[in-house]
Amino acid sequence: MNYSAFHKLSYGLYLIATELNGEKAGYIGNTAFQITAEPSKIAISCNKNNYSAQKIIDSKKFSISVLKKEVDTSLIGKFGFMSGADIDKFQGVETITAKTGAPIVVDSSVAWFDCEVIDYADVGSHYLITAEVVDGDKLSDEEPLTYAYYHAKYKMRSPKNAPTYIDKDKLEEEPEPVVYEEVEEEEHKHTVSEDGIYSCNICGYQYDPEEGDPALGIPPGTPFEDLPDDWKCPICNASKDDFTKV
């Protein structure tokens, strides 16, 4: 099988959250889709190893936050590459509640849905969970984030628990980069073949010395070798030792 064919399937990118006995849990998912109109029902998939999985099933509720195109990447890092068993993912994140009481993340979101679980099925590595939408709202007219745009702009990997994760050894070839007209060419003039670019072995984020990391006080033109020893990946918080030169 040519596993690179899976890269041609289209997805959105969502933050799915729940609460059980006062403890919040959440993860980044790319499989959330409407399955009926009357009543409105949505299905999601959740890896069995996710800290959120059993909490969603036991609480019988979850929220879906539709992330905006220019998302705060710290949300991707916390909810996509870290475990709620180790950190409080919701610290510093704005949430609201609606009918079910599930936390709804409104940071970097364009819309949200509040859902009551109807049923779930064991489909192997994941649970397929169906739910009825009991409330929802649109927060912004901004464009939603797509999985393809996320990979093209941030050159990120899929987390290992994602349903779209494919071991790179199974790929016959690296997927071709996706080019979008709305992503200005100037932003992406650097390629993985240029000197000085380092890639995070955990999440795939690429440090480009010509861009630096201004959000963390690293000015453009700073070589990777000159980064402070305590510098961390801005996406998944990995250390410098977890980076490899491309």
C-alpha positions in Angstrom: 0.0 0.0 0.0 1.1 3.5 -0.8 0.5 5.2 2.6 1.1 8.7 1.2 -2.4 8.4 -0.4 -3.8 9.2 3.1 -2.2 12.7 2.9 -4.8 13.5 0.2 -7.7 13.2 2.6 -9.0 16.6 3.8 -9.6 17.5 7.5 -10.2 20.4 9.8 -8.4 20.9 13.1 -10.3 21.0 16.4 -9.8 21.3 20.2 -12.0 18.7 21.9 -12.5 19.0 25.7 -14.5 17.4 28.5 -14.8 17.5 32.3 -15.3 14.7 34.8 -15.5 15.2 38.6 -14.1 18.6 38.4 -11.1 17.6 36.2 -10.8 19.0 32.7 -9.2 17.1 29.8 -8.7 17.9 26.1 -6.9 17.1 23.0 -6.4 18.3 19.4 -8.4 16.2 16.9 -8.8 16.3 13.1 -11.8 14.0 12.9 -14.9 15.8 13.9 -17.8 15.7 11.4 -21.5 16.2 11.2 -23.4 12.9 10.5 -27.1 14.0 10.7 -29.0 17.3 10.4 -32.2 16.5 12.4 -31.3 16.2 15.2 -27.8 17.5 14.6 -25.3 14.8 15.4 -21.5 14.9 15.3 -18.9 12.1 15.5 -15.3 12.3 16.7 -12.5 9.8 17.1 -10.3 9.6 20.1 -7.2 7.5 20.7 -7.7 5.0 23.5 -4.4 6.2 25.0 -5.5 9.8 25.2 -6.0 11.0 28.7 -9.3 12.4 27.5 -10.7 9.2 26.1 -12.2 7.5 29.1 -13.3 10.9 30.6 -15.4 11.6 27.5 -17.0 8.2 27.7 -17.7 8.4 31.4 -18.8 12.0 31.5 -21.0 11.6 28.4 -20.2 15.1 27.2 -17.6 17.0 25.2 -17.1 20.3 23.4 -15.6 21.0 20.0 -13.8 24.2 19.4 -13.1 25.0 15.7 -9.7 26.5 15.6 -9.0 29.6 13.5 -6.5 29.6 10.6 -3.9 31.7 12.4 -4.1 29.7 15.6 -2.0 30.3 18.7 0.5 27.5 18.3 0.9 27.1 22.0 -2.6 25.5 22.0 -1.4 23.0 19.4 1.7 22.3 21.6 -0.2 21.8 24.9 -3.3 20.0 23.6 -1.6 18.1 20.7 1.8 17.0 22.1 1.4 17.0 25.9 -0.6 14.8 28.2 -3.1 16.1 30.7 -1.7 13.5 33.1 1.5 15.6 33.3 0.3 19.2 33.0 -2.8 21.4 33.4 -3.5 22.1 29.7 -6.2 24.7 30.6 -4.0 27.0 32.6 -4.1 30.4 31.0 -6.7 29.3 28.4 -10.0 31.0 28.2 -13.0 28.7 28.5 -16.8 29.0 28.9 -19.5 26.4 29.6 -22.9 25.9 28.1 -25.6 23.2 28.6 -23.5 20.1 29.3 -20.9 21.8 31.5 -18.0 20.7 29.4 -15.3 23.3 29.1 -15.4 25.1 25.8 -12.1 26.7 24.7 -12.7 30.1 23.0 -9.1 31.1 22.5 -8.1 30.9 18.8 -11.6 29.6 18.0 -14.1 30.6 15.3 -17.0 28.4 16.5 -17.9 25.8 19.2 -20.3 23.0 19.7 -21.5 21.5 23.0 -22.3 17.8 22.7 -23.9 15.0 24.6 -22.5 11.5 24.0 -25.0 9.0 22.5 -22.8 6.0 21.8 -19.3 4.9 21.1 -17.6 2.0 19.3 -14.2 0.4 19.7 -12.6 0.7 16.3 -9.1 -0.5 17.1 -6.6 2.1 18.2 -9.5 4.6 18.6 -13.0 5.1 19.9 -15.5 6.4 17.5 -17.8 8.6 19.6 -21.2 9.9 18.4 -23.0 12.7 20.1 -26.0 15.1 19.7 -25.2 18.8 19.5 -27.2 20.6 22.2 -25.7 24.1 21.8 -23.2 26.0 19.6 -22.1 29.4 18.5 -20.0 31.2 15.9 -17.4 33.4 17.5 -15.7 34.9 14.4 -15.9 35.2 10.6 -12.2 34.3 10.4 -11.3 31.2 8.3 -11.0 27.9 10.2 -7.7 26.0 10.3 -7.3 23.0 8.0 -5.0 20.1 8.6 -3.3 20.7 5.2 -2.6 24.4 6.0 -1.3 23.5 9.4 1.2 21.1 7.9 2.2 23.5 5.1 2.7 26.5 7.3 4.2 25.0 10.4 5.7 21.8 8.7 4.4 19.9 11.7 4.1 16.1 12.2 0.9 14.3 13.3 1.0 13.4 17.0 1.5 9.7 17.5 -2.1 9.3 18.9 -3.7 11.0 15.9 -5.8 8.8 13.7 -3.8 10.2 10.7 -0.4 9.3 12.2 1.7 7.2 9.8 5.1 5.8 10.7 7.5 7.6 8.4 9.1 4.2 7.6 5.9 3.1 5.9 5.9 6.0 3.5 7.4 5.3 0.1 8.1 9.0 -0.3 7.8 12.2 1.6 4.5 14.0 0.9 4.9 16.8 -1.6 4.6 20.3 0.1 1.2 21.8 -0.4 1.2 25.4 -1.8 -1.6 27.8 -1.0 -2.2 31.1 -2.7 -3.3 32.6 0.6 0.1 31.7 2.3 2.4 34.4 1.0 5.5 33.0 -0.7 7.7 35.3 1.3 6.7 33.5 4.5 7.8 30.1 3.1 10.8 30.9 0.9 13.0 28.6 3.1 12.9 24.9 2.4 14.2 22.0 4.4 17.2 21.8 2.1 18.6 25.2 3.3 21.5 25.3 5.7 21.0 26.1 9.4 17.4 24.8 9.8 16.8 22.4 12.6 13.7 20.2 13.1 12.1 19.1 16.4 12.2 15.3 16.6 9.0 15.4 18.7 6.6 17.6 16.8 8.4 18.5 13.5 8.6 22.3 14.2 11.4 23.8 12.1 13.7 26.5 13.6 14.8 28.8 10.8 17.7 31.1 11.9 16.6 33.8 9.3 13.3 34.0 11.1 14.4 33.4 14.7 11.8 33.1 17.4 10.7 36.7 18.1 7.9 35.6 20.4 10.5 34.2 22.8 12.9 37.1 22.3 15.1 35.4 19.7 15.8 37.9 16.9 16.0 37.0 13.2 19.5 35.9 12.2 20.2 33.9 15.3 21.9 30.6 14.5 20.5 27.5 16.2 23.9 27.0 18.0 23.6 30.4 19.6 20.2 29.8 21.1 20.2 29.8 25.0 20.6 26.3 26.5 17.2 26.6 28.1 15.4 27.5 24.9 12.4 25.2 24.2 10.5 24.3 21.1 7.7 26.9 20.9 5.2 24.1 20.0 5.8 21.1 22.2 8.3 22.5 24.7 11.1 20.0 23.7 14.7 21.0 24.5 17.4 21.8 22.1 18.7 18.3 22.4 15.6 17.1 20.7 16.4 19.0 17.5 18.2 17.6 14.4 19.7 19.6 11.6 17.9 19.1 8.3 
